[in-house]
């Protein structure tokens, strides 16, 4: 995004990094994270990589 983009100063816009990197281990890593979070949920622990949606408003 250009440094002078009006989106950067717009309070209604959330600018966040995105990666679309392909990795041969991606499916395994996603499954491992899902399993870890399912275990944490059942154990009453906080989830990993949880997004704070309050920051989006």
Backbone as numpy.savetxt, mean C-alpha at the origin, in Angstrom:
# Nx Ny Nz CAx CAy CAz Cx Cy Cz
6.24 12.95 -12.39 5.40 14.12 -12.39 6.30 15.36 -12.39
5.98 16.30 -13.22 6.79 17.51 -13.27 6.74 18.27 -11.94
7.82 18.93 -11.59 7.90 19.68 -10.33 6.85 20.78 -10.26
6.43 21.31 -11.38 5.47 22.41 -11.40 4.02 21.94 -11.53
3.78 20.67 -11.41 2.42 20.13 -11.58 1.47 20.71 -10.54
0.31 21.19 -10.96 -0.68 21.73 -10.00 -1.23 20.64 -9.07
-1.09 19.39 -9.45 -1.58 18.31 -8.62 -0.83 18.22 -7.29
0.43 18.62 -7.30 1.25 18.53 -6.08 0.72 19.41 -4.96
0.12 20.53 -5.29 -0.37 21.48 -4.27 -1.87 21.38 -4.04
-2.54 20.49 -4.73 -3.98 20.34 -4.58 -4.26 19.44 -3.37
-4.91 19.97 -2.35 -5.19 19.23 -1.13 -6.13 18.05 -1.32
-6.80 17.99 -2.47 -7.71 16.88 -2.75 -7.03 15.71 -3.43
-5.75 15.86 -3.74 -5.01 14.84 -4.49 -3.96 14.19 -3.61
-3.95 12.88 -3.60 -2.91 12.14 -2.89 -1.95 11.60 -3.94
-0.71 12.01 -3.84 0.33 11.53 -4.75 1.13 10.48 -4.01
1.17 9.28 -4.55 1.91 8.21 -3.89 2.74 7.45 -4.91
3.83 6.84 -4.44 4.67 6.07 -5.36 3.96 4.79 -5.79
4.30 4.32 -6.93 3.74 3.07 -7.44 4.85 2.30 -8.13
4.83 1.03 -7.92 5.79 0.20 -8.62 5.05 -0.94 -9.30
5.43 -1.25 -10.47 4.83 -2.36 -11.21 5.93 -3.37 -11.54
6.89 -3.44 -10.64 8.01 -4.34 -10.87 7.53 -5.79 -10.92
8.03 -6.50 -11.87 7.69 -7.92 -11.98 8.81 -8.73 -11.33
8.42 -9.68 -10.54 9.38 -10.50 -9.83 8.86 -11.93 -9.89
9.71 -12.87 -10.15 9.27 -14.26 -10.24 8.73 -14.76 -8.90
9.10 -14.10 -7.82 8.63 -14.51 -6.49 7.38 -13.75 -6.05
6.83 -12.88 -6.91 5.73 -12.02 -6.53 4.51 -12.79 -6.01
4.08 -13.82 -6.73 2.91 -14.58 -6.30 3.15 -15.23 -4.93
4.34 -15.76 -4.72 4.67 -16.38 -3.43 4.67 -15.35 -2.33
5.25 -14.19 -2.58 5.32 -13.14 -1.56 3.92 -12.63 -1.20
3.06 -12.49 -2.18 1.69 -12.06 -1.91 0.97 -13.11 -1.07
1.13 -14.38 -1.41 0.49 -15.46 -0.64 1.03 -15.49 0.79
2.33 -15.28 0.96 2.91 -15.27 2.30 2.37 -14.11 3.14
2.23 -12.94 2.52 1.68 -11.79 3.23 0.23 -12.03 3.61
-0.53 -12.60 2.69 -1.93 -12.92 2.98 -2.03 -13.90 4.15
-1.22 -14.94 4.14 -1.23 -15.93 5.21 -0.82 -15.29 6.54
0.20 -14.45 6.51 0.65 -13.79 7.73 -0.44 -12.88 8.29
-1.11 -12.13 7.41 -2.17 -11.24 7.87 -3.39 -12.01 8.35
-3.71 -13.13 7.72 -4.83 -13.95 8.19 -4.53 -14.46 9.60
-3.31 -14.90 9.83 -2.91 -15.38 11.16 -2.98 -14.24 12.17
-2.48 -13.07 11.80 -2.50 -11.91 12.69 -3.94 -11.50 13.01
-4.80 -11.53 12.03 -6.20 -11.18 12.24 -6.84 -12.14 13.25
-6.62 -13.42 13.05 -7.19 -14.42 13.95 -6.59 -14.33 15.36
-5.36 -13.86 15.46 -4.70 -13.73 16.76 -4.97 -12.37 17.42
-5.74 -11.51 16.74 -6.07 -10.20 17.29 -4.95 -9.18 17.20
-4.00 -9.42 16.32 -2.88 -8.50 16.14 -3.17 -7.54 14.99
-2.41 -6.45 14.95 -2.58 -5.50 13.84 -2.02 -6.11 12.55
-2.61 -5.72 11.45 -2.22 -6.26 10.15 -0.97 -5.57 9.62
-0.22 -6.27 8.81 0.96 -5.73 8.15 0.53 -4.92 6.92
1.23 -3.85 6.65 1.02 -3.02 5.45 -0.39 -2.45 5.36
-0.98 -2.16 6.50 -2.34 -1.61 6.52 -2.29 -0.16 6.06
-3.21 0.23 5.19 -3.29 1.59 4.67 -4.19 2.41 5.58
-3.71 3.58 5.98 -4.51 4.50 6.79 -5.35 5.35 5.85
-6.61 4.96 5.66 -7.46 5.68 4.70 -7.85 7.07 5.17
-7.65 7.40 6.44 -7.92 8.76 6.92 -7.03 9.74 6.18
-5.83 9.31 5.83 -4.89 10.19 5.11 -5.38 10.53 3.71
-6.38 9.81 3.20 -6.87 10.05 1.84 -7.89 11.19 1.80
-8.33 11.67 2.94 -9.40 12.69 2.94 -8.87 14.06 3.16
